[in-house]
Amino acid sequence: EVLRPRTILVGHRLNSDLEALQLFHGPLVDVALLFGVDTRKKYQYHPLRYLGERVLLIATKPEEVEFQPQDAVDSARLAMRLALHESTQSVPTPAFPPREGSGRELVVRHIPASWGKEAALRLSKVLGVGEVQVRWILNDLDPTDWRGEAVIFFSHADQRDDIFKAVKGLTDVHVQWEDAPNAPPLGAFLSEQALVEAFSRFGMVVCARIPRRPTTQEPQSFAFVSYLEGEDAHRVSKKPSVEVPITDTWQLELKPRLAKYGNSSDKRVA
């Protein structure tokens, strides 16, 4: 009887905890929502320790500590202190910018859950670095989808930049189609293997993926095809269309274009 219907839960990013525990609870205070992030990006949250530094003026710790495992009791106490502090303010604390990076860190996101216990070792080999710590994070929209994240700090920015440049990145081509009203989605008939085979005529394709809706798992009306070489992706993006066979007598014409993903500081790797 620790958690009763009228018990007020206080924490940070409580939605992830409740989903992982398969619980629903009404009265709660989520300090991640109390303190807004001054940025153009949506759905951004300040890390708990940074909130402590910024709001409660707790002594700043080295950035490396932020990404290490955190003590659950210390985190709970910090969340309670933040909630109590905000409750005593006459006006809400204004949103403030996210913590600026040191310029020495390399962030790796979307590490597949299939890597499992080998994730840290595989990442270390890909990047050519020493020991790596991977944090596994639950997808807010799909509780069955776990993705890993890692933050690697270097002694100086030039060392990080050299490793980043050396990693071979993929180039994505975006294709889209229109689903007919009141008809099954075309993505249900279009396989990722069919996309790989059709687009491999223009260069080495590493993979293709058709995103699915988190709630219904229905395929969405677009896909991404990942080329190993950027030149091949640029060449196919200039074609008016690419025919992808669905059956022996049914072919779907798709208009390829370069995916608007990332910038000079982002890479997607296999």
NUGU-827031 format. One record per residue (C-alpha): residue in one letter; residue number from 1; y, z, x. Coordinates in Angstrom, 2 decimals, padded with zeros to 5 digits. Example, Ala and Ser with C-alpha at 12.3 -4.5 7.8 and 13.67 -1.06 7.14 Angstrom:
<'A'; 1; <-004.50; 007.80; 012.30>>
<'S'; 2; <-001.06; 007.14; 013.67>>
This chain:
<'E'; 1; <000.00; 000.00; 000.00>>
<'V'; 2; <002.36; -000.72; 002.86>>
<'L'; 3; <003.82; -003.72; 001.03>>
<'R'; 4; <004.77; -003.08; -002.58>>
<'P'; 5; <006.52; -005.47; -005.02>>
<'R'; 6; <009.92; -003.78; -004.51>>
<'T'; 7; <009.58; -003.31; -000.74>>
<'I'; 8; <012.33; -005.15; 001.15>>
<'L'; 9; <010.97; -007.15; 004.07>>
<'V'; 10; <013.29; -007.58; 007.05>>
<'G'; 11; <012.52; -010.05; 009.80>>
<'H'; 12; <013.32; -013.31; 011.56>>
<'R'; 13; <012.00; -016.63; 010.25>>
<'L'; 14; <009.92; -014.77; 007.68>>
<'N'; 15; <008.82; -017.95; 005.95>>
<'S'; 16; <006.53; -018.79; 008.88>>
<'D'; 17; <005.00; -015.31; 008.90>>
<'L'; 18; <004.40; -015.26; 005.15>>
<'E'; 19; <002.85; -018.73; 005.15>>
<'A'; 20; <000.55; -017.83; 008.01>>
<'L'; 21; <-000.58; -014.75; 006.05>>
<'Q'; 22; <-000.73; -016.74; 002.79>>
<'L'; 23; <001.58; -014.23; 001.12>>
<'F'; 24; <004.45; -014.53; -001.35>>
<'H'; 25; <007.03; -011.76; -001.51>>
<'G'; 26; <010.38; -011.69; -003.28>>
<'P'; 27; <012.75; -009.05; -001.84>>
<'L'; 28; <013.45; -009.96; 001.77>>
<'V'; 29; <016.22; -010.18; 004.35>>
<'D'; 30; <015.80; -012.97; 006.90>>
<'V'; 31; <018.28; -012.49; 009.75>>
<'A'; 32; <017.75; -016.12; 010.78>>
<'L'; 33; <019.59; -017.05; 007.57>>
<'L'; 34; <022.30; -014.40; 007.92>>
<'F'; 35; <023.79; -015.93; 011.06>>
<'G'; 36; <024.54; -019.64; 010.77>>
<'V'; 37; <024.46; -022.18; 013.59>>
<'D'; 38; <027.66; -024.12; 014.21>>
<'T'; 39; <026.13; -027.57; 014.67>>
<'R'; 40; <025.81; -030.89; 012.88>>
<'K'; 41; <022.03; -030.69; 012.91>>
<'K'; 42; <020.25; -029.38; 009.84>>
<'Y'; 43; <017.78; -026.51; 009.62>>
<'Q'; 44; <018.80; -024.88; 012.91>>
<'Y'; 45; <018.27; -021.19; 013.63>>
<'H'; 46; <019.38; -018.91; 016.43>>
<'P'; 47; <016.56; -017.27; 018.43>>
<'L'; 48; <016.21; -013.58; 017.69>>
<'R'; 49; <017.07; -012.42; 021.21>>
<'Y'; 50; <020.15; -014.61; 021.30>>
<'L'; 51; <021.31; -013.02; 018.03>>
<'G'; 52; <020.96; -009.65; 019.70>>
<'E'; 53; <023.06; -010.79; 022.64>>
<'R'; 54; <025.73; -012.48; 020.54>>
<'V'; 55; <026.02; -010.08; 017.58>>
<'L'; 56; <024.99; -006.72; 019.01>>
<'L'; 57; <026.22; -007.42; 022.55>>
<'I'; 58; <022.84; -006.57; 024.06>>
<'A'; 59; <022.76; -007.34; 027.78>>
<'T'; 60; <021.84; -010.95; 028.47>>
<'K'; 61; <018.41; -011.53; 029.97>>
<'P'; 62; <017.34; -014.52; 032.09>>
<'E'; 63; <016.68; -017.64; 030.02>>
<'E'; 64; <013.08; -017.69; 031.15>>
<'V'; 65; <012.45; -014.47; 029.21>>
<'E'; 66; <013.48; -016.07; 025.91>>
<'F'; 67; <010.37; -018.23; 025.87>>
<'Q'; 68; <007.86; -015.62; 026.96>>
<'P'; 69; <005.70; -013.70; 024.44>>
<'Q'; 70; <007.74; -011.11; 022.57>>
<'D'; 71; <006.74; -007.57; 021.62>>
<'A'; 72; <006.32; -007.46; 017.83>>
<'V'; 73; <007.65; -003.90; 017.51>>
<'D'; 74; <010.74; -004.65; 019.60>>
<'S'; 75; <011.37; -007.78; 017.53>>
<'A'; 76; <011.06; -005.85; 014.26>>
<'R'; 77; <013.50; -003.19; 015.49>>
<'L'; 78; <015.97; -005.83; 016.61>>
<'A'; 79; <015.77; -007.64; 013.26>>
<'M'; 80; <016.44; -004.34; 011.44>>
<'R'; 81; <019.45; -003.58; 013.67>>
<'L'; 82; <020.89; -007.02; 012.96>>
<'A'; 83; <020.40; -006.64; 009.21>>
<'L'; 84; <022.02; -003.19; 009.19>>
<'H'; 85; <024.93; -004.46; 011.28>>
<'E'; 86; <025.61; -007.35; 008.93>>
<'S'; 87; <025.39; -005.10; 005.87>>
<'T'; 88; <028.32; -003.05; 007.19>>
<'Q'; 89; <030.63; -006.04; 007.67>>
<'S'; 90; <033.35; -006.67; 005.11>>
<'V'; 91; <032.95; -010.45; 005.53>>
<'P'; 92; <029.92; -012.44; 006.73>>
<'T'; 93; <029.73; -013.21; 010.43>>
<'P'; 94; <031.02; -016.79; 010.95>>
<'A'; 95; <028.57; -019.39; 012.23>>
<'F'; 96; <028.57; -019.72; 016.00>>
<'P'; 97; <027.28; -022.43; 018.38>>
<'P'; 98; <023.73; -022.40; 019.76>>
<'R'; 99; <023.10; -021.11; 023.23>>
<'E'; 100; <023.94; -023.68; 025.86>>
<'G'; 101; <021.14; -024.57; 028.21>>
<'S'; 102; <021.37; -023.98; 031.92>>
<'G'; 103; <020.66; -027.62; 032.73>>
<'R'; 104; <017.49; -026.57; 034.57>>
<'E'; 105; <015.06; -026.56; 031.67>>
<'L'; 106; <012.66; -029.22; 030.40>>
<'V'; 107; <011.61; -028.78; 026.77>>
<'V'; 108; <008.28; -030.20; 025.59>>
<'R'; 109; <007.69; -030.29; 021.83>>
<'H'; 110; <004.97; -031.45; 019.42>>
<'I'; 111; <002.06; -030.64; 021.71>>
<'P'; 112; <-000.97; -031.51; 019.53>>
<'A'; 113; <-003.18; -028.68; 018.31>>
<'S'; 114; <-006.22; -030.71; 019.39>>
<'W'; 115; <-005.34; -029.90; 023.02>>
<'G'; 116; <-006.21; -026.26; 022.28>>
<'K'; 117; <-006.87; -024.05; 025.28>>
<'E'; 118; <-006.49; -027.03; 027.62>>
<'A'; 119; <-002.85; -027.64; 026.57>>
<'A'; 120; <-001.23; -025.75; 029.44>>
<'L'; 121; <-003.48; -027.38; 032.06>>
<'R'; 122; <-003.02; -030.89; 030.64>>
<'L'; 123; <000.74; -030.44; 030.46>>
<'S'; 124; <000.82; -029.17; 034.01>>
<'K'; 125; <-001.03; -032.28; 035.19>>
<'V'; 126; <001.15; -034.69; 033.22>>
<'L'; 127; <004.37; -033.21; 034.59>>
<'G'; 128; <003.07; -032.37; 038.04>>
<'V'; 129; <004.26; -028.75; 037.84>>
<'G'; 130; <002.68; -025.34; 038.26>>
<'E'; 131; <001.75; -022.84; 035.57>>
<'V'; 132; <002.95; -023.66; 032.05>>
<'Q'; 133; <003.09; -021.38; 029.01>>
<'V'; 134; <002.56; -023.03; 025.60>>
<'R'; 135; <003.74; -021.39; 022.38>>
<'W'; 136; <001.95; -022.44; 019.19>>
<'I'; 137; <004.20; -022.77; 016.16>>
<'L'; 138; <003.25; -023.14; 012.50>>
<'N'; 139; <004.77; -026.10; 010.65>>
<'D'; 140; <007.12; -024.73; 007.96>>
<'L'; 141; <006.00; -027.38; 005.47>>
<'D'; 142; <002.32; -027.69; 006.29>>
<'P'; 143; <000.49; -024.43; 007.10>>
<'T'; 144; <-002.48; -026.37; 008.49>>
<'D'; 145; <-000.34; -028.13; 011.11>>
<'W'; 146; <000.10; -026.28; 014.39>>
<'R'; 147; <002.23; -027.73; 017.16>>
<'G'; 148; <002.85; -026.44; 020.63>>
<'E'; 149; <006.09; -026.03; 022.54>>
<'A'; 150; <006.78; -025.31; 026.18>>
<'V'; 151; <009.96; -024.75; 028.18>>
<'I'; 152; <009.72; -025.27; 031.92>>
<'F'; 153; <012.49; -024.01; 034.19>>
<'F'; 154; <013.25; -025.54; 037.57>>
<'S'; 155; <015.22; -024.20; 040.50>>
<'H'; 156; <017.90; -026.87; 040.01>>
<'A'; 157; <018.76; -029.70; 037.64>>
<'D'; 158; <018.00; -032.49; 040.12>>
<'Q'; 159; <014.38; -031.38; 040.40>>
<'R'; 160; <014.04; -031.39; 036.61>>
<'D'; 161; <015.66; -034.83; 036.33>>
<'D'; 162; <013.34; -036.32; 038.96>>
<'I'; 163; <010.25; -035.14; 037.08>>
<'F'; 164; <011.67; -036.35; 033.76>>
<'K'; 165; <012.29; -039.82; 035.19>>
<'A'; 166; <008.80; -039.98; 036.69>>
<'V'; 167; <007.05; -039.34; 033.35>>
<'K'; 168; <006.08; -042.56; 031.63>>
<'G'; 169; <007.60; -042.67; 028.15>>
<'L'; 170; <006.53; -044.71; 025.14>>
<'T'; 171; <008.77; -046.97; 023.07>>
<'D'; 172; <008.36; -046.90; 019.30>>
<'V'; 173; <008.68; -049.79; 016.87>>
<'H'; 174; <009.46; -048.87; 013.27>>
<'V'; 175; <008.02; -050.85; 010.35>>
<'Q'; 176; <008.65; -050.28; 006.66>>
<'W'; 177; <007.40; -051.62; 003.33>>
<'E'; 178; <008.15; -051.14; -000.34>>
<'D'; 179; <005.64; -049.55; -002.69>>
<'A'; 180; <005.41; -051.08; -006.16>>
<'P'; 181; <006.37; -048.79; -009.07>>
<'N'; 182; <003.47; -046.98; -010.73>>
<'A'; 183; <001.05; -048.37; -008.15>>
<'P'; 184; <-000.89; -046.65; -005.36>>
<'P'; 185; <001.05; -046.51; -002.09>>
<'L'; 186; <000.37; -049.40; 000.25>>
<'G'; 187; <-000.14; -046.92; 003.03>>
<'A'; 188; <-003.38; -045.88; 001.33>>
<'F'; 189; <-004.77; -049.37; 002.07>>
<'L'; 190; <-003.08; -049.87; 005.44>>
<'S'; 191; <-004.87; -048.21; 008.34>>
<'E'; 192; <-003.35; -047.14; 011.63>>
<'Q'; 193; <-006.09; -049.08; 013.42>>
<'A'; 194; <-004.99; -052.25; 011.61>>
<'L'; 195; <-001.44; -051.69; 012.88>>
<'V'; 196; <-002.70; -051.21; 016.43>>
<'E'; 197; <-004.75; -054.41; 016.33>>
<'A'; 198; <-001.95; -056.50; 014.78>>
<'F'; 199; <000.76; -055.35; 017.17>>
<'S'; 200; <-001.47; -055.42; 020.25>>
<'R'; 201; <-001.02; -059.19; 020.30>>
<'F'; 202; <002.44; -058.55; 021.76>>
<'G'; 203; <001.65; -055.89; 024.35>>
<'M'; 204; <-000.23; -052.70; 025.11>>
<'V'; 205; <-000.13; -050.42; 022.04>>
<'V'; 206; <-001.01; -046.78; 022.70>>
<'C'; 207; <-001.13; -045.63; 019.09>>
<'A'; 208; <000.23; -046.09; 015.58>>
<'R'; 209; <000.93; -043.45; 012.96>>
<'I'; 210; <001.73; -043.46; 009.27>>
<'P'; 211; <003.54; -040.22; 008.36>>
<'R'; 212; <002.33; -038.38; 005.27>>
<'R'; 213; <004.16; -036.26; 002.74>>
<'P'; 214; <003.61; -032.57; 003.55>>
<'T'; 215; <002.81; -031.48; 000.00>>
<'T'; 216; <000.68; -034.33; -001.40>>
<'Q'; 217; <-000.56; -035.86; 001.88>>
<'E'; 218; <000.25; -039.29; 000.44>>
<'P'; 219; <001.19; -041.87; 003.09>>
<'Q'; 220; <004.87; -042.67; 003.29>>
<'S'; 221; <006.24; -046.21; 003.19>>
<'F'; 222; <006.83; -046.61; 006.91>>
<'A'; 223; <005.01; -046.35; 010.20>>
<'F'; 224; <005.57; -046.22; 013.95>>
<'V'; 225; <003.83; -048.33; 016.57>>
<'S'; 226; <004.06; -047.00; 020.14>>
<'Y'; 227; <004.16; -049.44; 023.06>>
<'L'; 228; <003.42; -048.46; 026.62>>
<'E'; 229; <006.05; -050.87; 027.96>>
<'G'; 230; <009.58; -050.93; 026.59>>
<'E'; 231; <009.88; -054.67; 027.19>>
<'D'; 232; <007.03; -055.38; 024.78>>
<'A'; 233; <008.63; -053.20; 022.11>>
<'H'; 234; <011.97; -054.96; 022.51>>
<'R'; 235; <010.30; -058.37; 022.31>>
<'V'; 236; <008.36; -057.65; 019.12>>
<'S'; 237; <011.42; -056.05; 017.49>>
<'K'; 238; <013.15; -059.45; 017.58>>
<'K'; 239; <010.43; -061.16; 015.56>>
<'P'; 240; <011.21; -061.82; 011.89>>
<'S'; 241; <007.88; -060.34; 010.78>>
<'V'; 242; <004.37; -059.38; 011.87>>
<'E'; 243; <001.36; -059.97; 009.64>>
<'V'; 244; <-001.02; -057.04; 009.31>>
<'P'; 245; <-004.35; -057.74; 007.56>>
<'I'; 246; <-005.36; -055.25; 004.89>>
<'T'; 247; <-008.38; -057.22; 003.66>>
<'D'; 248; <-009.83; -060.63; 004.50>>
<'T'; 249; <-007.55; -062.24; 001.90>>
<'W'; 250; <-004.60; -059.85; 001.87>>
<'Q'; 251; <-002.02; -059.66; 004.62>>
<'L'; 252; <001.13; -057.57; 004.64>>
<'E'; 253; <004.26; -058.90; 006.36>>
<'L'; 254; <006.18; -056.17; 008.16>>
<'K'; 255; <009.63; -056.44; 009.73>>
<'P'; 256; <009.61; -054.63; 013.09>>
<'R'; 257; <012.64; -052.99; 014.67>>
<'L'; 258; <013.17; -050.50; 017.46>>
<'A'; 259; <012.87; -046.94; 016.24>>
<'K'; 260; <016.10; -044.98; 016.34>>
<'Y'; 261; <014.54; -042.06; 018.12>>
<'G'; 262; <016.00; -039.91; 020.81>>
<'N'; 263; <018.42; -040.84; 023.57>>
<'S'; 264; <018.54; -040.90; 027.35>>
<'S'; 265; <017.40; -037.26; 027.47>>
<'D'; 266; <014.42; -037.70; 025.12>>
<'K'; 267; <010.99; -039.19; 025.78>>
<'R'; 268; <007.79; -039.46; 023.80>>
<'V'; 269; <004.65; -039.52; 025.91>>
<'A'; 270; <001.00; -040.02; 025.08>>
